[in-house]
Each structure stands twice: as structure tokens, then as C-alpha cells.
């Protein structure tokens, strides 16, 4: 039963990472696969387990939530829920083999976003001009596709959200982080409902409970840590984890 405490520790790390800067999937998914779960089941378990952690982080950061442009927060959250559900449905409908093939490339894509997302956002903002601002409808369309990606896979979805908001609206990533965490919870919520009824996640209750408990503790602690940890240090740790995980998945393949 040594695997249970290790999975719980992975949940703590994943919950904390999601609260501070994103990338919890880079820890949760490989940990579950390492203990024998298939990638599809591991993805479902991690998605379910990380919801309470994201809710705990949102509670800690509730007084720091910043509106995304002029877009209604309620509508933005509804779109996140819908997109997350669409992505989760896609995961369940497509053959498991397609997810196995896609995982390394999804990890690589998420790693590139993590490594170069800020530079790309700055370059696009400079090219489009300071006066450029996405309309609320465009923000919602972009949010839906980002949420669908999050429901299907989830790696670096929070980073993609910040890239969308900062590029299209000029929202400062640090100011947008609390709202990112809240929308992450919304994306994972609808995916969780589907996974509870249509995946194999409940066949491994001890693993699910261990990661969930760890994610709640990590999410709560990470919400407080987000106010104190130097952004450069966090980014370095997260990028190292992402690159290592991506390389290992390609070597598996």
C-alpha cells in the first residue's frame, strides 16, 4: 500500500501547482500511470481529484478575483463548464488508443505554451497594437475551445487561459491568476460529472481518494503560497517538470 501515500503526495503537488501557476496534470497524470492505470483512466481520476483542490484554492483567493475584460463572470463560467464537458465527452467517445497516441503531443504542446507563451503573447500584442481588445463574444469563443482542451486533457489549460486573456485583453497574468483558478474548477467540474458515470475512475477508489485528499490540501496551501512564491522560481520548477514528463512519454511510445 506504499503507493497510496505517494499518490497523495502527487495530489498535494498537483493541487498546489494548479493554484500557483498551473500544470498540476504534469504531476498527477504520470504518477497515476506509473502505478498501473491506463492513460485514459488516469486522466479521468486526476480530473475528478483536482476539482476540490481548485475549489479550495478559489476559496482562498476569492477576494482577489478580477473580471476578465467586460465579459460577464457568470457567462464566462458557464462557457467554461460547457467547454469542459464537451472535451470530456470527446475523450470518452474516441478510442482509448487515440488518447494514448495524443498524450505525448498534447504534453509537448502544453510545454511549448508554458515555455514561450508569454513571449508569444507579447509579440502578438505588439503586432496587433495597444488599442486591440477582443470583444466579449470573441473571449467566450476562445474560452470555450480552451475549456474543451481542458476537459479532454488539461495540461497547461490554465496557462492557455492566461495567454488568451493577456493577449486579447491585456490582462496582467498575476492579476488574472485567481480567476484562472476559478475557471479551472469550472472546466474540471463538468468533466468530473461525466467521468464519474462513464469512466473507470470509481474502480480505483483508494487511488482516487488519496489524490483527491492530497489535491485539497495542496490547493488550499497553494492558494496561500501563490501570494508569496517568486514567479521565476515557480516557472522554472514547472517547466522542468513539463519537459521531463514530455520526454519520458515520447520515450515510452
Buried (B, 14 or more C-beta within 10 A) or exposed (E): EEBBEBBBBBBBBBBBBBBBBBBBBBBBBBBBBBBEBBBBBBBBBBBBBBBBBBBBBBBBBEEBBBEBBEBEBEEBBBBBBBBBBBBBBBBBEEEEEEBBEBBBEBBBBBBBBBBEBBEBBEEBBEEEEEEEBBEBEBBBBBBBBBBBBBBBBBBBBBBBBBBBBBBBBBBEBEEBBBBBBBBBBBBBBBBBBBBEEBBBBEEBEEBBBBBBBBBBBBBBBBBBBBEEBEEEEBBEBBBEBBBEBBBBBEEEE
